[in-house]
Amino acid sequence: MAKIPVNIDGKSLEVESGKTILEVCKANDIEILTMCHLEGLGDIGACRLCLVEIEGINKLLPACTTKVAPNQVIKTKTEKLKKYQKITTELFFAERNHVCAVCVVNGNCELQDLGYKVGMTRVRFPYLFPKCEVDTSHPWYVMDHNRCILCTRCVRVCGEVEGSYNWGVMKRGVAARIISDFNTPWGESITCTSCSKCVNACPTGAIWPKAVVQGQFKKNPKMITELVEKRKMHL
Amino acid sequence: MTKKRIATVWLGGCSGCHMSLLDIDERILEVAKLADIVKCPIVDAKEFPEVDVALVEGSVTSDEHWRELEHIRKNSKVLVSLGDCALTTNITGMRNQLAKEDVLNCAYKDAISNDKEGKMPKHWVLLNLLDKVVPLHEVVSVDYVIPGCPPSADTIFYVLFELLNDRVPDLAAERKLKYG
């Protein structure tokens, strides 16, 4: 593939055209914060954590869905970006009821890790305390909307990798919810294969297996990435 | 150097943060060299006195907490939110999804152990629950925060020791942040 010149954080690089800014940064050890991105799944630019500044463009663009272009000058670590990353993280916590102390993934959570990375000491916005359902109808797994950040990794892994299309999204903004089939209890789903890919793709404690208690569950999102890679092989 | 004055306060929390504070073990002697603990749940002082540093555990769940916190703010040079309840409302805020009446009825009237004879306690000396539990910084300005449920003894000691030595602690830079 043709190589094109770009400049990221003052470093001149020759990169493959057709790649996203996120892919190029990862290949060159430039750290970019992500939450809705999971290697192997299609990117949608939902979480806005990977926003970057590009010279000549007066708005911030998500690195995961923006492709590199010749002579682009990209900045990934400006004060402005850091400010927005912190705000975004705080809004994740304020939007639902994230009670780390009672969560199954306490200590193994991508949302907690994100908070530590951006240096979030407290949330400066009022907590919304929305009333959220906990769906325990599935025989093995639980969907707890209190802990969902709407990254839609479950929705994408279910459709793109498992091919079940059990999960979907209804409504918009703060009213948005992940739904099973046509907003029916997960346990009554006619599409779910109980494969547990959504459990492992989920970055927080929103989807978890029933047989664990507080702080005892560790997810394995890399399993999804490996699975997608293995399927590309033609023996 | 004159000794500083510290107070620790227990609002809407489980006192786990205070347990963690006690876990600083012999380092309490380091603290004692620099400061006197003039008010805390195990010091029998009635009125909250003027202090240099106040560590406040728990969230604001009632009118009494609200008044107490405002009084503490007026009398403290540095007010520190201690623990997740003070910062996020944590477990105490899980009732915020429910109506206050439902919560009270569940505890005092409808609980099975009440044998259908439960009644709502009502007396002028009792505190009144707020409709919603709020974190400290929604009531008064807070100078520093220590997240965690509970925060580790090391973290509490670090913040206290820095403050007593007139330095500003930085939990993020020291990689001491922990939620839950």
Interface residues (C-beta under 8 A of the other chain):
Chain A: F93 N97 H98 V99 C100 A101 V102 C103 N106 G107 Q112 G115 Y116 G119 M120 T121 R122 V123 P126 Y127 F129 P130 K131 C132 G215
Chain B: S81 D84 L87 T88 T89 N90 I91 G93 M94 N96 Q97 K132 P135 H137 E138 V142 V145 P147 C149 L171 A172 A173 R175 L177 K178 Y179 G180
